[in-house]
Amino acid sequence: MRIETEEKLVKAGLSATALISVIVLFIVVGYILINGIGAISPEFLREAPYRFEYGGVFPQIIGSLCLVGVCLLFAVPLGIASAIYLAEYAPDNAITSTVRFFVECLAGVPSIVIGLFGLAFLVYYLGIGVSMLSGGLALGFMILPWTVRASEEAIKTVPQAYREASLALGVTKWKTIRHVVLKSAYPGIITGILLGMGKAIGETAVVLLTAGSGLESFLPRSLFDPVASLPVYVYMLATQGHTPGALSRAFGASLVLIMLFLALSVFALILRNRYVKKMDGGR
């Protein structure tokens, strides 16, 4: 009887904790929705900002997408390749353990430090300047450890029997990794990429120091042009706008940012689920 009571209390406590987390999420999103929905209009989504507190956020939307695109193009191939090496090729010794330790440490480095490094190394030392390329690469540095760890764990979850069966048929190790291991690990890898993308698309400090002021009213024509972004635009409005209209626009831009991330996440999840169904149907 005592054990049953204890189990019920634990279940009730865990349920309450999960409920509180969901409630907090709805409060945050609901507050932004209530305060920002009034600023959303067709003009707000398709026009460029002017005079700081007027116009729309179209360059900011495109700039955020461009930055995330450059970030993913840099971090995802490098992260997956590193994960393949750590999971499939690297020997289990002190050196490999040290590499994993520093990868995990890099994941915890404050974003302002990554931004300062990007400013000093990419913008000034390499001479790339404040640009889309600098911002995307700096964001790539930030999410790289997330991609490596998530991809490595996804690869490790693939049953060893899959590898042994492929190798027994005379398939080389690299082809086994490409056509068997990575295909099975694909859902977990996509989940890790989504976590990194969410961190990158909402980042402010790194982008502010390397990509642009957030108030640019033009679309970038090349990788070396400054680029606007929604997070920095929200920051500028919230800290330098002193009118109710500026605060409303900040909430509106925040709402657009949330919807943008949700749209990208849903698209990626749909692709992942379709791939999983295709894999299950092919077995």
VMD Tcl script that draws the C-alpha trace (Angstrom):
set ca {
  {0.00 0.00 0.00}
  {2.84 2.34 0.87}
  {4.54 1.63 -2.47}
  {1.33 2.37 -4.38}
  {0.92 5.68 -2.54}
  {4.51 6.61 -3.29}
  {4.05 5.80 -6.98}
  {0.89 7.93 -7.13}
  {2.68 10.86 -5.49}
  {5.60 10.60 -7.90}
  {3.25 10.40 -10.88}
  {1.24 13.38 -9.62}
  {4.42 15.42 -9.05}
  {5.80 14.65 -12.51}
  {2.45 15.41 -14.13}
  {2.30 18.75 -12.31}
  {5.84 19.59 -13.44}
  {5.03 18.80 -17.07}
  {1.82 20.83 -16.81}
  {3.70 23.83 -15.40}
  {6.18 23.68 -18.29}
  {3.37 23.66 -20.84}
  {1.57 26.50 -19.04}
  {4.73 28.64 -19.01}
  {5.17 28.04 -22.73}
  {1.60 29.07 -23.47}
  {1.92 32.16 -21.26}
  {5.03 33.37 -23.09}
  {3.69 32.67 -26.57}
  {0.23 33.99 -25.65}
  {1.64 37.23 -24.25}
  {3.66 37.83 -27.42}
  {0.65 36.94 -29.55}
  {-1.68 39.34 -27.71}
  {0.78 42.22 -27.81}
  {2.12 41.62 -31.32}
  {-0.86 40.56 -33.40}
  {-1.98 44.18 -33.79}
  {1.24 45.06 -35.60}
  {0.92 42.25 -38.14}
  {-0.39 43.30 -41.54}
  {0.44 42.62 -45.21}
  {2.45 45.85 -45.29}
  {4.36 44.85 -42.16}
  {5.42 41.59 -43.82}
  {6.35 42.90 -47.27}
  {7.79 46.40 -46.72}
  {11.20 47.57 -45.52}
  {11.64 49.55 -42.30}
  {12.23 53.29 -42.41}
  {12.68 56.02 -39.80}
  {13.37 53.27 -37.28}
  {9.76 52.75 -36.15}
  {7.90 52.64 -39.47}
  {7.55 50.29 -42.41}
  {7.80 46.52 -42.31}
  {10.23 43.70 -41.62}
  {10.64 42.04 -45.02}
  {14.46 42.53 -45.17}
  {14.69 41.21 -41.61}
  {12.76 38.05 -42.53}
  {14.89 37.39 -45.60}
  {18.07 38.24 -43.68}
  {17.25 35.77 -40.90}
  {16.60 33.02 -43.45}
  {19.86 33.81 -45.25}
  {21.87 33.73 -42.03}
  {20.37 30.40 -41.01}
  {21.03 29.05 -44.50}
  {24.73 30.00 -44.40}
  {24.97 28.68 -40.85}
  {23.49 25.28 -41.74}
  {25.54 24.97 -44.94}
  {28.67 25.38 -42.84}
  {27.78 23.52 -39.64}
  {25.70 20.56 -40.82}
  {28.18 18.86 -43.24}
  {31.09 19.52 -40.87}
  {29.13 18.34 -37.84}
  {27.85 15.16 -39.47}
  {31.32 14.33 -40.85}
  {32.83 14.83 -37.38}
  {30.11 12.67 -35.84}
  {30.76 9.88 -38.35}
  {34.45 9.91 -37.49}
  {33.84 9.90 -33.72}
  {31.20 7.18 -33.87}
  {32.58 4.90 -36.60}
  {36.31 5.46 -37.05}
  {37.87 7.06 -33.96}
  {39.49 4.64 -31.50}
  {38.11 4.60 -27.97}
  {41.04 6.24 -26.17}
  {41.97 9.32 -24.16}
  {42.36 11.51 -27.25}
  {38.83 10.76 -28.47}
  {37.43 11.32 -24.98}
  {39.25 14.65 -24.84}
  {37.81 15.70 -28.21}
  {34.28 14.84 -27.01}
  {34.88 16.77 -23.80}
  {35.92 19.93 -25.64}
  {33.02 19.60 -28.08}
  {30.64 19.54 -25.11}
  {32.46 22.51 -23.55}
  {32.10 24.46 -26.80}
  {28.34 23.91 -26.64}
  {28.29 25.80 -23.35}
  {30.35 28.80 -24.46}
  {28.25 32.01 -24.06}
  {27.00 33.39 -27.35}
  {28.55 36.80 -26.67}
  {31.98 35.11 -26.59}
  {31.28 33.44 -29.95}
  {30.18 36.83 -31.27}
  {33.35 38.52 -30.04}
  {35.46 35.79 -31.63}
  {33.57 36.22 -34.89}
  {34.11 39.98 -34.76}
  {37.83 39.69 -34.08}
  {38.63 36.73 -36.33}
  {36.13 36.84 -39.20}
  {35.34 40.54 -39.47}
  {38.74 42.05 -38.69}
  {41.49 39.42 -38.99}
  {40.22 37.69 -42.14}
  {38.84 40.97 -43.46}
  {35.41 39.58 -44.37}
  {33.74 42.55 -42.74}
  {30.33 42.83 -41.13}
  {28.37 40.67 -43.54}
  {26.06 37.73 -44.08}
  {29.05 35.41 -44.43}
  {30.60 36.51 -41.12}
  {27.28 36.19 -39.32}
  {26.47 32.80 -40.82}
  {29.90 31.36 -40.03}
  {29.81 32.70 -36.48}
  {26.38 31.11 -35.97}
  {27.85 27.92 -37.44}
  {30.59 27.95 -34.79}
  {27.86 28.24 -32.17}
  {25.66 25.33 -33.31}
  {28.48 23.05 -34.51}
  {28.88 21.19 -31.19}
  {25.10 20.64 -31.01}
  {25.17 19.11 -34.48}
  {28.17 16.92 -33.69}
  {26.75 15.54 -30.45}
  {23.22 14.98 -31.77}
  {24.48 13.30 -34.93}
  {26.93 11.10 -33.02}
  {24.25 9.92 -30.61}
  {21.86 9.24 -33.51}
  {24.52 7.18 -35.29}
  {25.27 5.21 -32.12}
  {21.61 4.21 -31.77}
  {21.70 2.33 -35.09}
  {21.79 -1.42 -34.22}
  {25.17 -3.03 -34.76}
  {23.40 -5.87 -36.58}
  {22.70 -3.51 -39.50}
  {26.40 -2.86 -39.95}
  {27.34 -6.52 -39.61}
  {24.72 -7.61 -42.15}
  {25.92 -5.05 -44.69}
  {29.58 -5.90 -44.19}
  {28.78 -9.62 -44.46}
  {27.39 -8.98 -47.95}
  {30.75 -7.55 -49.00}
  {29.79 -3.88 -48.81}
  {32.63 -1.56 -47.84}
  {32.54 0.23 -44.51}
  {32.05 3.67 -46.07}
  {29.16 2.49 -48.23}
  {27.66 0.80 -45.19}
  {27.82 4.08 -43.31}
  {26.34 6.04 -46.22}
  {23.55 3.70 -47.23}
  {22.70 1.91 -43.98}
  {23.85 3.79 -40.89}
  {23.10 7.35 -42.00}
  {19.72 6.40 -43.42}
  {18.71 4.82 -40.13}
  {20.13 7.72 -38.10}
  {18.52 10.37 -40.30}
  {15.55 11.16 -37.97}
  {17.82 11.74 -34.98}
  {20.21 13.86 -37.04}
  {17.32 16.03 -38.25}
  {16.17 16.53 -34.67}
  {19.64 17.73 -33.70}
  {19.74 20.08 -36.68}
  {16.37 21.51 -35.64}
  {17.69 22.23 -32.15}
  {20.69 24.02 -33.63}
  {18.52 25.91 -36.10}
  {16.26 27.11 -33.31}
  {19.28 28.37 -31.40}
  {20.69 30.10 -34.50}
  {17.52 31.78 -35.77}
  {16.87 33.47 -32.43}
  {20.46 34.53 -31.68}
  {21.09 38.23 -31.14}
  {24.59 38.88 -29.78}
  {26.47 36.93 -32.44}
  {24.49 38.49 -35.30}
  {24.75 42.02 -33.90}
  {28.55 41.80 -33.75}
  {29.14 40.12 -37.11}
  {26.21 40.54 -39.53}
  {24.61 43.96 -39.20}
  {22.66 46.42 -37.10}
  {19.30 44.76 -37.74}
  {17.84 47.96 -39.18}
  {19.04 47.51 -42.75}
  {16.28 48.34 -45.22}
  {17.84 46.53 -48.19}
  {18.23 42.91 -49.23}
  {21.78 41.54 -49.40}
  {23.12 41.09 -52.92}
  {26.08 38.94 -51.94}
  {27.57 37.08 -48.99}
  {29.71 40.10 -48.20}
  {26.85 42.56 -47.68}
  {25.52 43.45 -44.22}
  {22.22 41.75 -43.51}
  {19.23 42.57 -41.31}
  {17.76 40.04 -38.90}
  {14.62 39.77 -36.80}
  {16.29 39.15 -33.39}
  {18.56 42.20 -33.68}
  {15.66 44.29 -34.98}
  {13.60 43.31 -31.93}
  {16.52 44.17 -29.67}
  {16.98 47.59 -31.26}
  {13.29 48.44 -30.99}
  {13.05 47.22 -27.40}
  {16.11 49.15 -26.23}
  {16.05 52.29 -28.39}
  {12.38 52.72 -29.24}
  {10.63 54.91 -26.70}
  {7.08 54.92 -28.03}
  {4.18 52.46 -27.65}
  {4.34 51.91 -31.41}
  {7.96 50.76 -31.21}
  {7.14 48.24 -28.47}
  {4.18 46.94 -30.44}
  {6.40 46.50 -33.51}
  {8.95 44.66 -31.37}
  {6.26 42.21 -30.26}
  {5.05 41.93 -33.85}
  {8.56 41.11 -35.10}
  {8.92 38.59 -32.24}
  {5.70 36.92 -33.33}
  {6.95 36.75 -36.91}
  {10.19 35.18 -35.65}
  {8.28 32.52 -33.71}
  {6.06 31.73 -36.69}
  {9.12 31.57 -38.96}
  {10.81 29.05 -36.69}
  {7.61 27.00 -36.39}
  {7.21 26.95 -40.18}
  {10.79 25.75 -40.70}
  {10.44 23.15 -37.93}
  {7.15 21.79 -39.26}
  {8.62 21.56 -42.77}
  {11.66 19.66 -41.48}
  {9.52 17.35 -39.34}
  {7.24 16.57 -42.28}
  {10.28 15.62 -44.35}
  {11.59 13.48 -41.49}
  {8.28 11.68 -40.96}
  {7.85 11.02 -44.67}
  {11.35 9.58 -44.77}
  {10.68 7.36 -41.73}
  {7.45 6.05 -43.31}
  {9.31 5.39 -46.54}
  {12.00 3.49 -44.65}
  {9.42 1.47 -42.71}
  {7.55 0.66 -45.92}
  {10.74 -0.49 -47.59}
  {11.57 -3.03 -44.88}
}
mol new
graphics top color blue
foreach p $ca { graphics top sphere $p radius 0.5 }
foreach p [lrange $ca 0 end-1] q [lrange $ca 1 end] { graphics top cylinder $p $q radius 0.2 }
display resetview
